[in-house]
Structures are given as structure tokens and as C-alpha cells.
Amino acid sequence: MKTNWKFVLERLVFKFLLTGLQMLKPEQAHALAIKFLKIKYPKAKDVPNHERLKVKFCNIELENPIGLAAGFDKNAEVIPGLFSLGFGFVEIGAATPYPQKGNKKPRLFRLKEDEGIINRLGFNNLGIAHITKKLEIYNGVGTVGLNIGANRNSPDKICDFIDVLSRSAHLVDFLTINVSSPNTEDLRKLQSRKNLIELVRKIKQNYVVKLYKKPILLKIAPDLTNRELKSIIEICQMYEISGIVATNTTTERPNLKSPLQKESGGLSGKPLFEISNQVLAKLYYLSGGKIPLIGVGGIFSGEDAFKKICIGASVVQLYTALTYQGPYLVNSILIKLSHLIEEAGYTNVSEAVGSKNHDYLMKETDRSIFG
């Protein structure tokens, strides 16, 4: 087989650049990565486009089940560059009604010893007016979702969600209601039964939602009790919420090694993997597999992605692993995932969804979920 030396050289260059970025402060590195993606698309070579990877999620046809989680491209600046990496879908945002600077710096911390990140960014973004302009300019190929948040000092956060949704639904393929960021005061209170019912009821009654019929997803925290998860499933079924994103970052600090572990904020990356897996598996079981789930949290490999799928995720998302492994990560995950699907005897990834759910719950979680 002839060696593609241009591709090999390009990979070496990106590896060198990644090393350099990791020497910078996390927020500086992120800003440079965004600038680079505006100029150069590090297109992955031979991204798998196998039939076994194609999937339908919330009636949206995807080339593969690997998505980019919200938080990387907050302002819809580099959507074409992100799709060049091989993602099957991309979620931008979180977007708020008005521009927001977020919390005081430093607010992003790289936990190298744990391959994790703690952030307390606080929905820093340029506001929905700016983001919709970017989406109108993009008008490209690829499934794009918008993560919706609320302004920090808003007196009515539910109105914030409705505002952003109403102004953006015609420009994206799905919308995610983010009620689980730990970095906006009182936001997680919207996950309580009373508040969540009010929120989803008003969303489903909104004329824009009825007009465009775009899938509405709910992004939840990993730090919820079984009772709270059952309540969320009941509400989602009652109001026909299209799917659940499981999960956001955690406020827990599970056996961390990094000296930065005491920083406040949400923890993502490898330490979140099993925490989010337990919530994901419970949601699949409680819903009887009838609510589409996006599995998020700690995916660093094809094996990680396949595990989330087997315990209940229809599709998955990642973000933190990109900061540690670089732009060719998606390609390597897709190659491995395709092999794992074939080895397991499935003709398509959808056949694996939930296949190990019961086994996982019996071994890895408290069995009170079955009660």
C-alpha cells in the first residue's frame, strides 16, 4: 500500500500543534483552536462512511452516531471545519437571549492527571442575534443542533428559553433545552418536577415549535436521584419531548488526582464516564427504550462510544477528549466503532442500542432502580 506522505506529515504537524496548545492556558488554547478551524480544515482521511454507521435519530438521518457536544463552538463560528473532522452532527451554543461574558477568569481548568476538565464558564456567548446571523450564513450540509441557555441575571429563565427557541428553530435541525449547567445560579432548579412541567408545557405550546416541528431535547445533570430520573421520564413522555441528552458535567469529584480538583464548576472528561453511564442506563430502562438518548461524558475511544450505545444511547457526543487527543480523534473512533459493530454481529449500529442495558444495570448500579 502506497504511503500518503502528505497526510502523514499533516498529522505530525497537528500533533505538534496540539502539544503546543496544551502548554497554553485552556481558554487561550480553545480560542486558538477556533481561529485555526476558521482558516484550515484538518480533514480526516478516509472517514468511514459505512452503512453500519448510518443512524436515524429523532427522524434525522445521520451518516454516523458521533456528535460534537455543545460548548466548543458557542457562537456558530466553525461549523464547516467541525464537520470536516468526521462528526455526524454538531451541537453549537449554549446560546442566551443577550450577549454574556460569563464568569470571572480563570474559569477553565485542565486536569491532566485525570484527563478531565473543570469549567465554570457561565454560558459565555455573543447572544442569539449574533448566532442566528452565523447560522443564516452557514446554510450548509450537516445536522446542526442548538443548545439553549438562560442569561445569568434573567428574572424569568423560562422566557429566555422560549425567546432563543423562537428566534432559531427555523435555522437548526434540533434544539436542546439546557437545564443542567451547574454554572448558572438556579438553572438546575428547573429540573424539579414542578418547574420542569411548567417549562416543557410552555415550550410545547409555543407557536414556533408547533410550526417547525423540530425535535426538542432536554439536557440533564448526572447528579440526579432515581426518583428525579423517573419524574423526568414521566414528564418527557407526557409532553412528548423528543429525546434526552445524558449528561451534562458533574459537581462530584470522584477519586481525582489533579491538584486542581477543588476548583468549583462542572467536571467533564474521563472521570465523568461511568457517572454519566449510570444515568444513561437508568433512563433507557425507565423509558423502556422509547425515548431517544444522546450519551455524553468521557468518550475517548471507539470502545467508549460502543459501551454507551450498548447501554442505551442512540447516538453519542464528545468534547473534552478533543482537547487531549486532537482533531483526528473522531476518525479513529469511527473506524474502531465500525469494527466493533461488525464483530458483535450487527449489520447496523442501531441494533446494538440497549443490548447490554440490563446486564450493565445489574452489575454497575444500585438495584433500587428496578423497584
Beta strands, then each sheet from edge to edge (+ up, - down):
strand 1: 55-57
strand 2: 60-62
strand 3: 66-68
strand 4: 89-95
strand 5: 108-111
strand 6: 116-119
strand 7: 143-148
strand 8: 174-178
strand 9: 216-220
strand 10: 243-246
strand 11: 266-269
strand 12: 293-296
strand 13: 315-318
sheet 1: 1+ 2-
sheet 2: 3+ 4+ 7+ 8+ 9+ 10+ 12+ 13+ 3+
sheet 3: 5+ 6- 11+
end
